[in-house]
Amino acid sequence: MVALGLRPSLHAAAQASDALKVSMQALYDKVHHTEPPVVRELVLGCAVRLTPVLEQLKLQQPSWAAGYRVRVLDGNHLAANQKRLNPLRGFRGAALPGQSLVVYAPEWDLVVDLVPVEDAHAQERALMGPVLERVQAGELWLADRNFSTRRILFAVEDKHAAFVIREHGVSPSPTEVGPLKKVGRVETGVVFEQAVEMEDEQGRRLRLPCWRGVWVGVCPKQAAPPLPHPGAQLGGTRQRPSSTPLHQPSPSTPLPFVLCVLRVAGLAAAFVVPNGGAGGPGMLSLEALTLRPGSLEVSGTFTGNSVYEYPPAIPYPYPLMQGSHFVAHYPEFFTTQRPPILGTSSVPEETACPGELQGPTLFLQGNSPMTLECGLDTWTDPGAEAWDVACTPLVVHRYNSGSDAYGPGPNTSAEGTYSVPYSASNAAGTTVSAIRSVQVEDRRPPTLQLQGPAHLVHTCGNSAPPVTRTVDVVNCPW
């Protein structure tokens, strides 16, 4: 009665009921100690009983996706309450009473399931067990990236349902098995599709299309790409759509307005403790932006000892950098999601993929081994490039190149053999590496120079002191 607005309070509803045979204190005690499963059963029961009523009233709304019963999943944290308990009065913040997972059916404009939890700090994905038990075939589940885990995606697949879930930056990290393909437009821009594949703990593989979208400022309103028909086949497995906003358009895509396309890209600086201890934030200032064919380069200054992509795509501690100047190079900025290559100098222009690769491959640019003249030549890292089997460019990490935090690079003032390693990893975690050998040698012949005149005359019989000739030999390799 109170939830429907028929009575202003629980007390008023109890006073108006002739069927209540217990005291008011007993009623309040029961309400205050209601078990979470009771609350869920109340929501489930109401949904089961109200759905036939809505059908009779013909209040069903058009489906958001033809052929699917759409279910929207999201978490809801209850508002913090007052510090009424003595143990909480010494804390500055208010107490969080709990949270819940809510399942909404848009065709009925009705909440059809609710999982209440008393622990307000629990991970939402850890509460998915009861929800996954009620997933049914023919449903399309929409959820945010908090629910982008292999366990959840495979559980929905096992129930012969579909999902459109925003991909998390870390999980489930699927493997790309196909190129990006333009599939249509939506009100906010262009949509691309790419085949990806993932594997669960039992070794089962799931192949699905990954939708990659484009955010634009103003673009024409067009129809969204259709969802695959339930049970459609892709590569021998059931097709399941997911969603990953990338914020990049294709350069060949015609857009009606100039400067209406944006890609969200962030950088941040930090003070990093090399042993993994607690660090702190730094400051970063942008100074220049350079557009190249298909790529973007941003440069500026920073305080601290590290520059990283924000939000972070790699765990702390972040790679160290020397100096106060940085350069962030975004390869294929408008067509891929590649993270920036961070360093202290510009990145050379990339060459074309050689093609016909059997797996992730790394190529060294320039000579290896490389020979430098001691005391004469200077060291400049020629760099390296790497591609995945589908000719997808990979980020190459350099070590002891002089522009990274792992070593000063070959010392051209001292003879010896120096190593400069390179490595790259694809989305599946397969790593390839190569080492450039740099030999610093003194190959110039030595020079001999006499001090004084080259020809001396000494008269015999005189008692002059003996003459000593001093010879300096310079630039000898020994």
Backbone torsions as a table, in degrees:
resi	resn	phi	psi	omega
1	MET	NA	-40.7	179.3
2	VAL	-70.2	-43.4	-178.7
3	ALA	-62.7	-32.8	179.4
4	LEU	-84.9	-4.4	178.7
5	GLY	82.9	10.9	-179.6
6	LEU	-80.4	-21.6	177.5
7	ARG	-132.9	142.8	-175.7
8	PRO	-73.2	-21.6	-176.5
9	SER	-156.0	167.2	177.2
10	LEU	-64.0	-37.6	179.9
11	HIS	-64.1	-43.6	179.8
12	ALA	-65.1	-37.9	178.6
13	ALA	-66.4	-38.5	178.9
14	ALA	-67.6	-38.3	179.7
15	GLN	-66.0	-32.1	-178.4
16	ALA	-83.9	-6.5	-177.0
17	SER	-97.8	126.8	175.6
18	ASP	-85.3	-13.6	-176.5
19	ALA	-85.9	-10.4	-178.6
20	LEU	-78.7	116.2	-174.0
21	LYS	-108.4	8.5	-178.8
22	VAL	-113.7	168.5	-179.4
23	SER	-73.7	162.9	179.2
24	MET	-65.5	-35.7	179.0
25	GLN	-64.7	-40.4	178.4
26	ALA	-64.2	-37.1	178.4
27	LEU	-64.3	-46.7	180.0
28	TYR	-65.2	-37.6	178.1
29	ASP	-62.3	-39.6	179.7
30	LYS	-67.7	-43.0	-179.6
31	VAL	-64.9	-39.0	-178.7
32	HIS	-69.3	-20.5	-177.4
33	HIS	-117.9	29.7	178.5
34	THR	-69.2	129.4	-178.0
35	GLU	-73.3	144.4	178.9
36	PRO	-54.4	-40.5	178.7
37	PRO	-60.0	-30.0	178.5
38	VAL	-66.1	-40.2	178.9
39	VAL	-63.5	-41.7	179.8
40	ARG	-65.1	-43.5	179.9
41	GLU	-63.6	-30.9	176.9
42	LEU	-64.7	-43.3	179.2
43	VAL	-67.8	-44.8	179.4
44	LEU	-62.0	-42.7	-179.7
45	GLY	-63.8	-41.0	178.5
46	CYS	-64.4	-40.5	-180.0
47	ALA	-64.3	-41.6	-179.7
48	VAL	-64.7	-38.6	-176.8
49	ARG	-81.3	-28.8	-177.7
50	LEU	-84.5	-26.5	-177.7
51	THR	-59.6	-47.4	176.7
52	PRO	-61.6	-32.1	178.3
53	VAL	-66.3	-43.8	178.1
54	LEU	-64.7	-33.9	177.1
55	GLU	-64.8	-43.9	179.6
56	GLN	-65.0	-35.3	179.1
57	LEU	-80.9	-3.0	179.3
58	LYS	55.3	47.7	179.7
59	LEU	-100.9	10.1	-179.6
60	GLN	-68.5	131.2	179.6
61	GLN	-86.6	156.1	175.9
62	PRO	-59.4	143.1	-178.4
63	SER	-68.3	143.3	175.9
64	TRP	-67.0	-25.3	-179.3
65	ALA	-139.8	120.2	-176.4
66	ALA	-59.8	131.7	177.7
67	GLY	87.7	0.3	-178.3
68	TYR	-125.8	150.6	166.8
69	ARG	-98.2	108.0	-172.4
70	VAL	-78.8	137.4	174.6
71	ARG	-129.7	126.0	-179.7
72	VAL	-103.1	124.3	-177.3
73	LEU	-113.2	132.7	177.8
74	ASP	-156.7	158.0	177.1
75	GLY	-94.8	151.7	-178.9
76	ASN	-138.6	115.2	176.5
77	HIS	-91.4	126.9	177.6
78	LEU	-66.4	148.8	-176.7
79	ALA	-65.7	145.8	178.7
80	ALA	-62.7	139.3	-178.2
81	ASN	-104.1	178.2	-178.2
82	GLN	-73.2	156.9	-179.6
83	LYS	-83.3	73.7	-176.3
84	ARG	-87.8	-19.9	179.4
85	LEU	-88.3	140.2	-178.3
86	ASN	-56.3	-41.8	-178.9
87	PRO	-64.0	-17.5	-176.9
88	LEU	-96.9	-8.3	-173.1
89	ARG	-74.0	-13.7	177.0
90	GLY	-87.5	-2.2	-178.6
91	PHE	-100.8	146.4	-179.0
92	ARG	-73.7	-41.0	-177.3
93	GLY	-83.8	153.4	176.7
94	ALA	-77.1	160.8	-177.3
95	ALA	-80.6	143.1	174.4
96	LEU	-92.8	116.6	-173.9
97	PRO	-75.9	-21.4	-179.1
98	GLY	158.0	-172.8	178.8
99	GLN	-150.1	177.2	-179.7
100	SER	-155.0	154.0	168.3
101	LEU	-100.7	129.5	-174.2
102	VAL	-117.8	133.3	176.4
103	VAL	-112.9	122.4	-175.5
104	TYR	-114.7	134.4	177.2
105	ALA	-105.6	103.5	-174.5
106	PRO	-67.2	-26.8	-178.5
107	GLU	-67.4	-24.7	176.9
108	TRP	-107.5	-5.3	-174.5
109	ASP	52.2	50.2	-170.6
110	LEU	-141.8	137.8	171.1
111	VAL	-80.0	119.4	-173.5
112	VAL	-104.9	-9.2	177.9
113	ASP	-158.9	149.5	179.5
114	LEU	-151.8	128.3	178.9
115	VAL	-114.1	98.5	179.5
116	PRO	-82.0	144.2	-179.8
117	VAL	-136.1	135.7	-179.3
118	GLU	-76.4	-24.9	-179.5
119	ASP	-82.5	105.1	-177.1
120	ALA	-73.4	-13.4	-176.0
121	HIS	-104.4	6.3	179.7
122	ALA	-72.7	148.8	176.5
123	GLN	-68.2	135.8	-179.0
124	GLU	-61.3	-37.7	-177.8
125	ARG	-67.0	-24.1	178.7
126	ALA	-74.6	-11.4	-178.5
127	LEU	-98.3	7.9	-170.6
128	MET	-79.3	-10.2	-176.9
129	GLY	-53.3	-56.1	179.9
130	PRO	-62.7	-32.1	-179.6
131	VAL	-69.7	-43.7	-178.7
132	LEU	-64.2	-27.8	178.5
133	GLU	-65.6	-23.8	-176.4
134	ARG	-102.0	4.2	175.5
135	VAL	-65.8	135.5	-177.4
136	GLN	-123.1	155.7	178.7
137	ALA	-61.2	142.7	178.5
138	GLY	87.4	0.9	177.9
139	GLU	-92.3	151.7	174.7
140	LEU	-119.7	115.5	-175.1
141	TRP	-99.1	128.1	177.0
142	LEU	-109.4	130.5	-177.8
143	ALA	-155.4	163.1	178.9
144	ASP	-84.5	-179.9	-173.0
145	ARG	-69.4	-14.9	176.9
146	ASN	-61.6	-22.3	-177.9
147	PHE	-104.2	15.8	-179.3
148	SER	-89.4	78.6	175.8
149	THR	-129.1	155.6	180.0
150	ARG	-61.4	-39.7	-177.8
151	ARG	-61.5	-43.3	-178.5
152	ILE	-69.6	-44.2	-177.7
153	LEU	-64.5	-42.5	178.9
154	PHE	-69.5	-32.6	178.8
155	ALA	-66.4	-40.2	176.4
156	VAL	-66.1	-40.6	177.1
157	GLU	-61.3	-40.2	-179.6
158	ASP	-63.6	-27.4	178.7
159	LYS	-88.0	8.1	-179.7
160	HIS	59.9	37.4	175.1
161	ALA	-111.6	170.9	-179.5
162	ALA	-114.4	165.8	178.6
163	PHE	-147.3	148.3	168.8
164	VAL	-127.7	98.2	-173.6
165	ILE	-125.6	131.3	178.4
166	ARG	-66.6	131.5	-176.2
167	GLU	-74.6	134.3	176.1
168	HIS	-75.9	155.6	-179.4
169	GLY	-66.9	-21.2	-177.7
170	VAL	-113.4	-38.9	-175.2
171	SER	-122.4	141.9	3.3
172	PRO	-93.2	4.7	177.2
173	SER	54.1	64.2	-178.8
174	PRO	-72.9	162.8	178.3
175	THR	-92.8	128.5	178.1
176	GLU	-74.8	128.5	-178.9
177	VAL	-122.7	10.9	179.8
178	GLY	-160.7	165.5	-179.1
179	PRO	-80.0	165.0	174.2
180	LEU	-71.3	136.0	178.3
181	LYS	-130.5	132.6	176.6
182	LYS	-72.8	127.8	-177.1
183	VAL	-118.4	-5.7	177.6
184	GLY	152.2	-170.6	179.3
185	ARG	-124.0	154.4	169.5
186	VAL	-124.0	-176.5	-176.0
187	GLU	-61.4	-30.0	-176.7
188	THR	-99.7	3.2	176.1
189	GLY	147.8	-149.5	-172.7
190	VAL	-99.7	145.0	178.7
191	VAL	-119.2	131.5	176.6
192	PHE	-113.6	156.4	178.4
193	GLU	-127.9	141.6	-179.9
194	GLN	-143.4	133.5	178.4
195	ALA	-76.9	130.3	177.6
196	VAL	-130.9	165.9	-176.7
197	GLU	-142.7	144.4	177.9
198	MET	-141.0	164.4	-176.6
199	GLU	-135.0	138.0	179.9
200	ASP	-93.7	-173.9	-175.9
201	GLU	-65.5	-27.0	179.9
202	GLN	-86.7	2.5	178.9
203	GLY	87.7	2.9	178.3
204	ARG	-73.3	142.9	-178.7
205	ARG	-109.7	142.2	178.6
206	LEU	-130.1	121.5	177.6
207	ARG	-109.5	133.6	-175.8
208	LEU	-151.8	159.4	175.5
209	PRO	-84.1	135.0	179.0
210	CYS	-106.3	120.9	-178.2
211	TRP	-89.4	129.2	-180.0
212	ARG	-119.3	121.0	-171.4
213	GLY	-104.2	173.7	-179.8
214	VAL	-129.8	125.9	172.9
215	TRP	-89.8	131.1	179.6
216	VAL	-130.4	161.8	179.7
217	GLY	-75.4	-61.3	178.5
218	VAL	-137.0	120.5	177.8
219	CYS	-144.5	158.8	-175.5
220	PRO	-66.1	152.0	179.8
221	LYS	-84.8	118.5	179.5
222	GLN	-133.3	170.6	-176.6
223	ALA	-72.6	145.7	177.3
224	ALA	-76.3	154.9	177.4
225	PRO	-64.4	142.5	-176.8
226	PRO	-71.5	147.8	171.9
227	LEU	-71.8	151.1	175.9
228	PRO	-64.5	148.2	178.0
229	HIS	-64.6	141.5	-179.9
230	PRO	-52.9	127.1	178.8
231	GLY	88.1	5.5	178.1
232	ALA	-61.4	150.1	-175.3
233	GLN	-103.4	141.0	173.9
234	LEU	-142.2	111.8	178.4
235	GLY	62.5	29.1	176.9
236	GLY	86.8	1.1	178.7
237	THR	-126.5	164.1	-179.6
238	ARG	-68.1	138.8	-174.7
239	GLN	-88.7	131.5	-179.9
240	ARG	-134.4	120.7	-179.9
241	PRO	-81.3	142.2	170.5
242	SER	-130.5	177.3	-173.8
243	SER	-133.4	135.2	176.9
244	THR	-142.4	95.9	176.4
245	PRO	-64.1	127.2	-179.6
246	LEU	-111.7	-19.5	179.5
247	HIS	64.6	37.8	175.1
248	GLN	-133.2	136.2	172.0
249	PRO	-98.0	163.9	171.8
250	SER	-82.3	136.1	-179.4
251	PRO	-63.0	-20.1	179.5
252	SER	-87.4	-4.3	-178.1
253	THR	-79.2	120.5	179.5
254	PRO	-71.9	129.8	177.4
255	LEU	-118.7	143.7	-172.7
256	PRO	-76.6	-19.4	-177.0
257	PHE	-129.7	140.0	177.5
258	VAL	-74.6	145.1	177.4
259	LEU	61.4	31.7	176.3
260	CYS	-102.3	-0.9	-176.1
261	VAL	-104.0	132.9	179.8
262	LEU	-131.2	144.8	166.6
263	ARG	-119.6	129.5	-179.6
264	VAL	-81.1	116.0	-179.1
265	ALA	-139.1	128.8	-176.4
266	GLY	-125.4	150.0	175.7
267	LEU	-132.5	150.9	178.5
268	ALA	-148.4	159.5	178.2
269	ALA	-118.7	156.5	-177.3
270	ALA	-154.1	157.8	167.4
271	PHE	-94.8	113.5	-174.5
272	VAL	-107.8	130.4	173.8
273	VAL	-86.5	119.2	-173.2
274	PRO	-57.5	-29.9	-177.7
275	ASN	-83.5	7.6	177.9
276	GLY	91.8	4.4	178.8
277	GLY	-71.8	176.6	-178.1
278	ALA	-67.5	130.5	177.5
279	GLY	-105.5	-143.3	179.9
280	GLY	-165.7	165.5	-179.0
281	PRO	-75.7	149.8	172.7
282	GLY	-112.6	-171.3	179.0
283	MET	-119.9	145.0	-176.9
284	LEU	-134.3	133.5	-179.3
285	SER	-127.4	127.1	179.2
286	LEU	-87.2	137.1	-177.8
287	GLU	-119.6	-35.0	-174.9
288	ALA	-146.7	150.2	176.5
289	LEU	-134.1	123.9	-176.6
290	THR	-120.9	122.6	176.5
291	LEU	-94.0	126.9	173.6
292	ARG	-114.9	170.2	178.2
293	PRO	-60.1	103.5	177.0
294	GLY	83.9	-4.1	-176.4
295	SER	-134.6	169.5	-178.4
296	LEU	-138.3	141.6	177.7
297	GLU	-129.5	127.8	-179.7
298	VAL	-119.3	135.4	179.8
299	SER	-133.0	159.5	-179.8
300	GLY	175.4	-161.4	179.9
301	THR	-121.4	160.4	-179.7
302	PHE	-150.2	158.4	171.6
303	THR	-111.9	145.6	-174.5
304	GLY	114.8	-157.2	179.3
305	ASN	-135.6	19.6	-179.6
306	SER	-158.1	142.2	171.6
307	VAL	-124.2	133.8	-176.4
308	TYR	-141.9	161.9	177.9
309	GLU	-72.8	138.4	179.9
310	TYR	-122.2	129.6	-2.3
311	PRO	-61.8	150.0	-175.0
312	PRO	-60.9	132.0	175.8
313	ALA	-97.1	-8.6	179.4
314	ILE	-128.2	152.9	-178.7
315	PRO	-74.0	157.9	174.6
316	TYR	-72.8	145.5	3.9
317	PRO	-81.0	145.4	-178.7
318	TYR	-81.0	157.3	179.6
319	PRO	-59.2	143.2	-177.8
320	LEU	-84.0	151.6	177.0
321	MET	-133.9	150.6	179.8
322	GLN	-101.4	154.0	176.9
323	GLY	81.3	-164.2	-178.5
324	SER	-126.7	5.0	179.8
325	HIS	-112.0	139.3	179.6
326	PHE	-133.4	156.7	173.0
327	VAL	-133.7	126.0	176.9
328	ALA	-111.3	116.4	-178.5
329	HIS	-106.7	121.6	178.9
330	TYR	-103.7	98.4	179.1
331	PRO	-68.9	139.5	177.7
332	GLU	47.2	52.8	-172.3
333	PHE	-57.2	-35.6	-172.4
334	PHE	-92.2	-3.3	-175.1
335	THR	-127.8	-13.9	-177.5
336	THR	-134.6	174.3	178.7
337	GLN	-104.2	21.1	-175.7
338	ARG	-59.5	134.3	177.0
339	PRO	-69.9	162.1	-178.6
340	PRO	-72.0	152.0	170.8
341	ILE	-92.7	114.4	-174.0
342	LEU	-100.5	134.4	178.6
343	GLY	-167.0	-163.3	-179.7
344	THR	-111.2	2.1	179.4
345	SER	-143.3	162.1	-178.6
346	SER	-64.3	150.3	179.0
347	VAL	-91.6	132.9	178.7
348	PRO	-60.7	152.7	176.5
349	GLU	-60.6	140.5	-176.2
350	GLU	-80.5	150.3	174.3
351	THR	-94.7	171.4	-177.8
352	ALA	-74.5	152.9	177.4
353	CYS	-65.0	134.7	-178.0
354	PRO	-69.3	-20.7	179.1
355	GLY	78.4	168.3	178.6
356	GLU	53.9	48.0	179.2
357	LEU	-91.6	142.9	179.3
358	GLN	-91.6	-8.4	-178.5
359	GLY	176.2	-174.6	177.3
360	PRO	-58.4	131.4	-173.1
361	THR	-134.4	140.7	179.8
362	LEU	-119.6	132.2	-179.2
363	PHE	-119.4	132.7	175.3
364	LEU	-84.8	134.5	172.8
365	GLN	-90.3	143.5	-177.5
366	GLY	83.0	-170.0	-175.4
367	ASN	-87.6	148.5	170.1
368	SER	-154.0	115.8	4.1
369	PRO	-71.0	154.4	179.1
370	MET	-114.9	136.6	-178.9
371	THR	-114.1	129.6	178.5
372	LEU	-120.2	145.2	179.2
373	GLU	-81.7	125.3	-177.9
374	CYS	-63.1	128.5	177.5
375	GLY	76.3	0.1	-176.8
376	LEU	-125.0	-51.2	-178.3
377	ASP	-81.5	160.0	173.9
378	THR	-115.5	153.1	-178.3
379	TRP	-92.7	126.7	172.2
380	THR	-133.8	122.7	-176.2
381	ASP	-70.7	118.6	177.5
382	PRO	-70.3	-19.5	177.9
383	GLY	87.9	-174.7	-179.9
384	ALA	-153.8	161.8	177.7
385	GLU	-133.2	151.0	-179.5
386	ALA	-142.0	147.0	177.7
387	TRP	-136.0	152.9	172.1
388	ASP	-85.3	178.7	-176.2
389	VAL	-62.3	-27.5	179.1
390	ALA	-91.9	19.6	-178.7
391	CYS	63.0	28.1	173.8
392	THR	-83.4	121.7	-179.3
393	PRO	-62.5	141.7	178.9
394	LEU	-114.9	151.2	177.3
395	VAL	-75.1	130.2	-179.3
396	VAL	-102.1	128.0	177.0
397	HIS	-100.0	135.3	-177.6
398	ARG	-112.9	147.0	-179.2
399	TYR	-133.5	132.7	-179.0
400	ASN	60.3	37.6	178.4
401	SER	-95.2	-7.8	-176.2
402	GLY	93.2	-19.6	178.8
403	SER	-113.1	10.0	176.5
404	ASP	-119.5	-178.1	-176.4
405	ALA	-94.8	11.7	-173.2
406	TYR	-106.9	-2.7	178.9
407	GLY	170.1	155.4	-177.1
408	PRO	-78.6	-8.4	-177.0
409	GLY	91.2	174.4	180.0
410	PRO	-59.0	136.3	178.4
411	ASN	-91.4	107.4	-176.0
412	THR	-80.1	3.6	176.3
413	SER	-101.4	-0.8	-179.2
414	ALA	-136.9	128.7	180.0
415	GLU	-66.0	145.5	177.5
416	GLY	157.4	178.3	178.7
417	THR	-108.7	126.9	-177.6
418	TYR	-119.3	149.2	-180.0
419	SER	-117.3	137.7	176.0
420	VAL	-125.6	100.8	-178.6
421	PRO	-81.9	154.3	175.1
422	TYR	-134.8	148.7	176.8
423	SER	-150.5	155.1	177.2
424	ALA	-150.3	150.3	-179.1
425	SER	-133.4	143.2	175.6
426	ASN	-92.2	-176.9	-175.9
427	ALA	-64.7	-24.2	179.9
428	ALA	-84.0	-3.1	179.5
429	GLY	90.7	3.8	177.5
430	THR	-74.6	126.0	-175.0
431	THR	-110.3	135.8	173.0
432	VAL	-120.2	150.3	-176.7
433	SER	-146.9	161.8	176.3
434	ALA	-154.1	155.9	-178.0
435	ILE	-126.7	127.8	174.7
436	ARG	-93.1	127.1	177.6
437	SER	-95.2	124.8	-179.3
438	VAL	-117.2	118.8	-179.1
439	GLN	-104.7	118.2	176.1
440	VAL	-98.6	115.3	-175.2
441	GLU	-130.3	155.5	172.6
442	ASP	-105.3	95.4	-175.0
443	ARG	-102.2	-1.2	178.5
444	ARG	-77.4	139.2	179.9
445	PRO	-68.0	149.2	179.4
446	PRO	-70.0	155.1	177.1
447	THR	-116.8	143.5	-179.5
448	LEU	-119.5	130.8	-177.2
449	GLN	-131.6	124.2	178.0
450	LEU	-80.9	142.1	173.1
451	GLN	-94.5	134.5	-175.9
452	GLY	84.8	-173.3	-177.7
453	PRO	-68.0	150.5	-180.0
454	ALA	-75.7	-19.7	-178.9
455	HIS	-128.3	124.1	179.2
456	LEU	-119.9	145.9	177.7
457	VAL	-117.1	128.1	177.6
458	HIS	-123.2	123.2	-177.9
459	THR	-81.9	126.2	-178.6
460	CYS	-70.3	148.8	176.6
461	GLY	94.3	-20.7	176.3
462	ASN	-75.9	152.0	179.8
463	SER	-93.5	43.8	177.9
464	ALA	-76.1	150.2	177.8
465	PRO	-63.4	154.6	178.8
466	PRO	-62.1	149.6	-179.5
467	VAL	-98.8	134.3	178.4
468	THR	-115.3	126.7	178.1
469	ARG	-96.1	123.7	177.9
470	THR	-99.6	126.2	-179.8
471	VAL	-118.5	125.0	176.0
472	ASP	-102.1	125.7	174.7
473	VAL	-106.5	121.0	-174.7
474	VAL	-117.4	158.0	175.0
475	ASN	57.3	48.4	177.1
476	CYS	-96.4	138.0	-177.8
477	PRO	-70.0	-15.0	-179.9
478	TRP	-89.8	NA	NA
